[in-house]
Structure formats: structure tokens, C-alpha cells
């Protein structure tokens, strides 16, 4: 509750700043992200491991806490995306490359929701090579040049020589599945956060980048506030005439999670925003508004612009082609022995057994009592706190309790976790379709919303007991944080006949080295002979990359 309150206070504070500014006041993009990947060449189906640092270039910047990562096709289409938490300006994660995309030069981009207010050129782009042994690279219809993107300047994503740390490696030649130990020493006067990758030579030396451009927008063009406390879901509530509806209640339910229900009010511009829990994976979400005759529009959770990126033809010499073929075989062995990448499965049929409101004041299992014709009869006999009164032609439900607010503030009524605003529809429910009724007789507060208690019904089949859902409502799937995929740092099969299929032998996005110390790090060689590179990199506060490389050989 404390974090939610802080988020609401910040949101109100930032909104107040925007409202107080003249509509034409110019606001800068304010941030971008410099990123490093474990290598630059991948096989379709592999994971791209990355680390990113948030770079702020203006004093007017509320640091975002959510990083958005997109894998773009050569034509600029999003083929994979994910959301990752930012901690202390750094973020780490991975994107799984789809198995069914053709070979080619693809792009990675990293941004925040705040940057969705700006064009796609306010972000930084990085090239990577993806090889699909079953699908050849395709030439786009426009050919290998595009005149209308000549303003996109590409430059080498180069690495500057590191001066405040160095790598030491005792040996240069190793056998298969042998321990490799190297030391990183620091001459800095402060802690250094380093990023370490060990990869086959020739799989990480071609990366290019498109730097971001500085942009400004007027205060009246801000639709996405910075995500300062986690992922937000935003949108707009409009009348059928496209007129924005202000100060209207909108309810959101996330299925399958403990904290599953979130109410909010629209702003003067009809917009709404939810700060969501720190959950992972795809979740089913239900959104509904109390106002009838309105439409809900949800903002996209990826940047909506389709950017035309320079086409970089996929070319390789004989040694690179041989390396790519070997890497492809390694990944094929991975699929043969270890199956496809794991997928997070979410049970989205019902809200978790532990409801978001905690332990109820009363709980009634319908099957434990004799059949009664209506739900109203069950209220009268078993839940006298639930009172239904008629005023003119309108029905009003109240929940009596120890607080005076119960009698003046409407309660929250739920059916299978979604808000039910029509009392007539509640009373029309066949009791035989209800499994359980729970009652909270104290006021319940979430953010700036208060309810005079909670009446929660659970249906027998999880089908909302046949209630017709409001027209101003929708179900949809929404991505929260990407499922964490740990790099298999020390994976080596015990059995000799099971292959070691790693193409990247080691990846550590956050190696902390103290001033004046030497830190020893170890990993095992794999089954693939050849030359390998140990690269230790650092991203400074201005986004400049420093690195040092050492090579070694895995012998036949």
C-alpha cells in the first residue's frame, strides 16, 4: 500500500507540473539507453542476453524504472519485445529470437515509456546478425538502398580502450570442458560495474548503431508519464462522440494474481493510468468503466512508429560462413537434447484463492445451505449486512459495518474478480451458479478510491454466472515483466555423450570490482574448438563504452 500511495502521489505531482506548464512549453526527450549484448551474431531460436544503462542528458528527467526492448526486422517491424526493470540506472535481461524468421541483419532498440511521447528517432538502435539455416536472407522490395532514410547516420558501435582496469589470463590454450580462470584488476578510485562476455571469435565484431536524436515536444503532447514505480497500463475513456470523459471510474482486473483488482479515475483529458504489480509473463486483463455508452482505448505497449531503417545486406567471407554453420549445429543440438525454450504458463481462469482484499469478514459456501430462489434471499437469511433499498426506480446496495462511510459510499461488487456495477444484474443471477459469497464490512481504499465494503461472488464454473458484461469493457492479454532467463553460467553436462551446446560460454552483466582489487572469475570451455574472446566492458555515465579483449584457444 505504501508503494502504491507513493506512486499515486508522484503521478499527481508530475501531472500537476504538466498542467501548470503552458501548453506550448517545450519538454526534452531527456534520456536514452546504451546497451551491450553477449555477442552480435545469433542463430534463430537463441536468447539475446543484454545489459543497458540509462543515460540522462537533461536536468528535466524523472528516471524511468522500466526498460522496453524490441527486436526489429530489417524492415522495421517489431518481431519480439519485452519489459525489464531498471535498478540503479542498469537493466539486464534477454529476448528469445523467434525460430521462424529469415536470416538477415536485424536491429535492437531500448527505450522507456516516456520516450513513447517522442518519435522513434529519439531512441538508439543496434544491429545484430541472425542466421536461420532453414531460411535464407530476403532482399526487401525497395532494394538495398533507401533515399528517404539518408538522414539516419550509422556508426560503428566501437569500444574504447579501457584504462582503469585490465584482464589477466594465465594460459592461452585449453582442452574441451576445462576450467578457465581470469582476473580483472582495477586501478580506479571507486567501484566499477563491468560486463563480461566470452564468445567465439568472429561472432561479435560487426555491430553498428544509429544514435538517438535530441527531440522536444510541447507539454500538451505528453500522453505517457514516466514509469517511476513499475509498469503502467494507460489509455483513454471517450464518449461515443469521441469526447473525453473526465473523472470517471475505470476498473481493472488482472487474473491469476493475488493483487488482482485496481480502480482509478480518468483525468480531465479522459486518460487513465494503472501502476501494475511486479509480475512476470503474459496476463489476461479485464478493463471496464462505470460509465455507459463509452469506449475504452488502450495504449500500445510498444512504440507505435514504424521506422524505416537502413538495409544492411548479410555478407560473409568463407571463415564467417563456416563459423555460422557451426553455431547453427550447436543450436540444433540444443533443440534435440534439451527441447524448446521454456515458456511461462499463467492460469488466468480465476483470481488467486487469496483475494486482494485479504481475509473476508464473512464467507458463505452456497452448497452448505438449503436452496433459496434468489440471491436476495441469501442476503436476507445469511448476510443481513447486505442491504438493498429502492429509491424511485433505482436500487441501491449498502453493506452495514462499524464505519459511517459504509452508509454513504457505494460498496464494491465483484463477480469472479470483475466489477459489477448493475445491481439489477446482480439480483438476476441464478444462485445455483454461485459457489461462494465473501463479504468485507469495512471501507476498502485503493489509491484515491474508497468503497463502502466489498461483496465478492465466485461462480461455480468461472463463467461470471452468465452475467452480461458491460459494453464498455474488454478482455485482453498484457505483457508484464519478461520472464527471467538465467544464462547457464556453469552448465557442463556430466555425461560425455551429452554435448555442451553453448555458443556464448560466459555472460555476466554485472561484475562489480572494488578499488585496487583483483577479482577472479571462472568458466568452463565447451565442446566447440577454436578461438574465443573474453571481453570485459564498461558503460560510463555519458554512454561511452570502454572494453578490453583477450583471446584463447580451445583445442581439438
N, C-alpha and C positions, 0 to 999 in steps of 0.2 A: 504493500500500500504506500509506503514511503517513497519508493522509486516512481510509482505512478503519479503521486502528488507532485513530486519534483518535476517530472516531465510535463505535466499539465501547467505548472507554474512557469516553466521555461517557455512552453509553447505560447502561453498567453503573453509572456514578456516579449518574445520575439515578434508575435503578431502585433502587439501594441507599438513596437518600434516601426514596423512596416506601415501601420495605419497613420502614425504620426508623421511619416515622411511624405513629401509632395509626390504625387503620382508619377512625376517625371524624374524624380531623384534617381541617379544612376547608381546601380549596385554592381560590383565586380564579381566575376566567377569565383575568385578567391582561393581556389585550391585545385590541385591535380595530383596524380599518383605516379610515382616512378616505381617500376616493378622489375623483378628478376625471376626467371624461370629456371628449372633444374637443367634444362638444355633447350635447344632451338629446333631440333628435328624429332618428330614423333611418328609413331605408327597409329593408324586409326584404331580406336578402342583403348588406347593407353590413357593414363592420367597425366595431365599437365600440372606439375607442382609449382607454386609461385609464392613469392613474398612481395608485398608492396608497402611503400612508405608514403604517407600523406604529406604533401608539400603545400604549405600555405604561403601565398605571396602578397597578402594584404592584411592590414590590421582588422578590417571588417570581415571576420570569418569566425563562425561558430563551428568548431571542429565536428565533423560527422563521425559517427561511430559504426557506420555500416558501409562496407565496400561492395560495389557491384562489379562483377567481372563478366565479360562477354567474349565468346569466341565467334568471330565473324568470318563468313565465307569470302572468297576473292571478290564477290560482287557486293559485299557489304551487308549481307543478310545475317541475322543472329542465328547460329546453329546450336549454341549451348550458352547457358548463363547460370549465374549463382550469386548468392549474397553471403558475405563473410563479415565477421565482427572485426572492428578496429580497436586495438588496445595500445595505448601509448603511441599513436600515430602509425603503428605497424599492423599488418594483417597478413595471415598466411592461409593457404587453402589449396584446393585442386579442382580442376574441371576434367571430366571424363569425355574424351573425344568420341563422338558417335562412330559406330562401326561402318556405317553405310555412306560416308561422304567420300568424294573422289580425292585423289592426290592433288596437291597444289600448295600455294603459298597463302596462308590464312593470316588473320590479324587477331590480336588480343587487345582489349581496351579495358581500362579500370576507371571507375568514376563513383560519384556519390549521388544521392537523390537530389541534393542541392544543385548539382550540375545538370540535372534534367531540365532546369529552367532555361538553360542555355543551349546553343546549337551543339551538334555532335563534334564540331571542330574545337570545342573547349576541352577536349579530352586528348590524352596521349595514346598512340597506337603502336603496337609492336608486331613485327612479322614473325611467324613461325612456319616451319615446313611440316606438312602432314603427308605421310606416304600410306596409300592404300594399295597393297599388292594386287587387289582384285578390281580396282577401278583406276583407270588412267586419268591424268590431269586433263581438264577441259579448257579450251580457249573460249573466253566469253564472246558474245556476238559482236561486241564493238572492237574486237581485235586486241592487240597488245598495247595500244596507246589510247588515252582519253584526253582530248583537248580541254574539256571542261573541268578537269581536276589538276590543271597545271599549277594552281596556287598551293597545292599540298606538297610541302617540302619534306622529302625523305632524307634522313641522315643515318649514319652508322650508329647503332646503339653501343658505342665504344666503351671501353673500360680503361680508366686512367690508372697509372702505376701507383700502387699503394706505398705509402711512406712511413706510416705509423704502426705497421705490423708486417710480419713475414711468415712464410711457411718453411718448415724443415721436414725433409723426408729422408730417412736413413738409407733405404735401398731403392734401386731403380727397377729391379726385376723381381717378379713374384710368380709363384705357381698358382694354379686354379684353387679356389676356396682357401686361400691363405690369408692370415691377418695382415692388414696394412695399418701401420701406425704413423701418424704425422703430428707435428706440433705447430701450434700457432703462437707466436710471441708478439707482445705488444710493447711499443715504446711510447704509447700515448699517456697523457696525464689523467685521463678519465676512462671510464668503461667504454668498450667498443662492442657494438652488436654486429656480428658478422653472419654471412650467409654462405654456406658451403655446399658445393655440388661436385660429384665425381661421375664423369660421363665418358663415353667413347670419343676418342679424337675424331674430329670431322662432323660431330653432331651438335656443335654449339659454337659456330664462328661466323655465321652469316646474318645475324639479326639486324634488322633496320627498324627505325622508329619514325613516327610522324609527331613532332612536338605539338603541344596544345597552343592555341592562340588565345590571347587575352580578350575577353568579351565583357560587356556591361549590358545590363537590362534596366528598365525603369522599375520602380517599386511596385507599380501597378501590374507588372508582368510576372510577379512571383506567385507561383502556384504550389511549389514544393518547398516546405520548410526543411531546414537541416535535421537529419535524424540523429539527435543528440543522445537518445537513450534506447536505441534499438530500432528494429524495422517498423516502419509505419505503413498503414494502408490508407490511401486517400482517395477522394472522389468528390462528386458534386451531386446535390439533390436539386432537381429542377421540376417546375410545373410542366404540364404537357405543352404549354405555350413557350417553353424554354426559359421562362422567368425563374431566376434562382430563388429558392425557398430558404429564408433565414430563420435561425433559432428554432429549427425543427429537430425532433428526436430521431436518431438513427441507431438501430441495434445491430450488433454483430455477434455471431456465434461461431466459435472455432470448435469443430467436432473432434473428439478423441483426446482432449486435453483437460487437465484439472481446472485451469483458469480459462473457462471457455466462453464467457459472456461479457460483452463490452458495450455500454451505451455512450452516446455522445450527442452534442448539439451542433447544428450547422452554424457557420459564421454568417456575417452579413452578406457575403458573396455566395452563400449556399454551399460552401465547401465543408467537408468533414475530414477528420484525421483520427486514426487509432494508432496507438503505440502497442505493438503486439508482444507477447511473451517470447522469451529466448528459446523457442522450439526449433527443431530441425526437420527438414523434409517438406513434402507436399501435403497440404492440409485442405480438407473441404471446409468451406466457409459459407455461412448464410448471412445475408445482409437484408434488412428490411427497415422501412420507415413508417412512422406512425401516421404520417400524412397520406391521405388517399389521393389518387389522381396525380401522382408524381412519378418521375423516373429517376433511377439511380445510375450514375455513370462512374465506373471505377477507373482510376488512372492506371496506365500500363506500368508494370514493374521492371521494364527495360526501357532504355531511351528510345523514343518513338521515331527519331530521324533515321532515314536510310541514307547513309553516306556513300558516295562514290569514291572508292579507294584505288590507288594506283595498282594496276595489274602487274604482278611480278611473276614472270614465267618461271616454271620449275625446270631448272637446268642443272646437270650434274656431270662431273667427269667420271671416268671408269672406277676410280677408287671410292668416290662417294656413292655411286650406284651399288657397288659391292657392299659397302657398309650398310646402306639402307636395306638391301636384301637380307643381310644377316640379322639386322634388328627386326625385320618383319618375321623371320623364322623364330626369333626369340619370343615375340608376342604370340605367334601361333602356338608355340609350345605352352605358353601360359594358359591359353584358352583350352588346350587339350587336357592339361593336367589340373588346372585349378578353376575352370569354369569362367563364366562372365563376371564382371564387376558386381559387387553386392549392391542391392537396391533396398532402400528403406521402405518398409511397408507400414502404412498407417491404417489402423482400424477407425474408420470415420462414420460408423453407423450410429453410435451413441456417444454422448458426453461421458467422460470417465466416471466410474462409480463414486469417486469422491467429488461431489459437486463443488462449483466455485464458491458457493456461499457457506461451505463448511457443514457442520452438524446442524440439522434442522431442529426446530422446536418440537414438531410432531411429524411422524411418518406413519402413513396408513397403507397397508397392503390390502388391496381390494378383495383378493380371493379369500382372505381370512374372515370375511363378513358376509352376511346374507345379501342376496341380490336386492338392489333397490332400483327403481325405474329411471331415476335421473341423477346426475352429478349433484344437483342442488339438494337432493335428499341426503346424499352422503355428507354434504357440508353441514346440513342441519343436525344429523344424527352423530357424526363422528368429528367434525371440525367446526364447532359453533363459532370459532373465531372468524371464520369466513362469512361475511355478511353481505347480502345482495339487496340493494334498495332501488326503488324505481322513482325517478323524478321526471315528471311529464312522460315522455315516451322513451327515456333513456335509462339504462340500467347502470348502476354504479357498484363496484365491488370494493369492499374495505376489509382489512384484517385488523381485528382488535388486538391490542397489546399494551404493554406498560408505558409506551411513549405516546405523547399527544400527537406527534407527527403522523401516527398511523391513521388518524381520523380525518386528516386534511390532505394527505398526499396519497396519490394512487399507488397501489402495490404493483409489483412486477409479476406478471402471469406468464408462465412458461409451459410449453408442451414439447417434450423431448429436446429441451435446451434452447428453443427459439421463442422469441417474444410473441405473445398472443394479445393483441390489443382490442379485439372484438369480444365483448362479454357474451353477446348472444351466441357467437360461435362456440365459446367455452361451454355454455349450458346445453348446447345441442349435441355435445359429444356423447356417444353411447358408452355408459360406464363399463360395459363388457370389454371395451377396447383399451381400458386403462389398467395398468398393473399397479402403480404406486402413486400416492399423492404425498408431497412433503410441504411443510409449512414453516416459514420463518416469520415470527411475530414481532421482530424488531426492525426499525428502519435500516435499510441497506444503502450504503453510499459507495459510489464508484466515480471518482473524479468530481465533477460538478453536478452529478446526477444523484438524486435521492429518491428512494421508493419506500412506501409505507408497508414494508414487509414483502415476502415472496411466497407465491403459490406455484409450486412446480409439479407438473404431471408427467409421468413416464408411461408411454403406451406399451401395450403387450408386444407388438411386432416392430416397434421402432419406426412406425409409419405416420407419426403425428396424429394418430387416431382418426385419420380421414379428414382432418380439418383442411378446408380450402385456404391455401396460403395467400397472403395479400398480393395484389398485382404489383405493388411497389416492393418487390422482394426478388432475390435471386440466389441460387446456389452457384458456386464456382470454386475452382481449385486455386490455391495461392501458395507460392513458394515462400517458405521462411528460410532460416539459415541453411546453407548447403550442408549435407551430411558430411561429417568429418571423416576423411580417408587418410589414415596414417601411412606414411611412407614406410615400407618394410625395411627398416634400417639394418637389422641384423639377421635378415632371412637367409638362411642357407639350408637346403634340405639335408637331413641326416643320412638318408639313403643315397648312395652314389648313383643309382639308376634314375633318380628323380632330378631333372635338370634345374639348375639355378638360372632363372629366366629374366633376371634384371637387366634392363638396358642402362638405367641410371643405377650406379652401385651405392651411392650415398647422397642423401639430401638432408640438410639441417638448416632451416630458415632462420634460426635464432641461436647462434653460438655466441655466448657472452664471454668476453675476455677482459679480465681485470687489469689495471695499470701495472706494467712491469712484470707480468707473469707469463708463463708458458702453459698452454692448455693442450693436453694430448687427446687426440681423437682417433678412434679405430673403426675399421670396417673390414669386411671380407671381400676378397676378389670373387668373381663369378666364374662361369664355365666358358665364357667367350674370350678367346685370346686376342691380343692386340694392344694398341697404345691407348692409354686413358689419361684424362686430365683431372687434376684436383684444382678446383677454382674456389678461392676464398674472396668474397666481395663485401663491400660496404657501400651503403647509400647515405650520403651526408644530408644535412638539413636543407640544402638547396637542390637536392635531387641528383647531384653528381655522383657517378659510380666510380669506385676505386676497386681494383682487384689485383690478385697475384695468382699465377698459374704455375703448377708443377706437373710434370708428366711421369708416368711409369708404364711398365710393360707387363702384361700377363702372358706368360709363355705357354706354348703348346703343351 
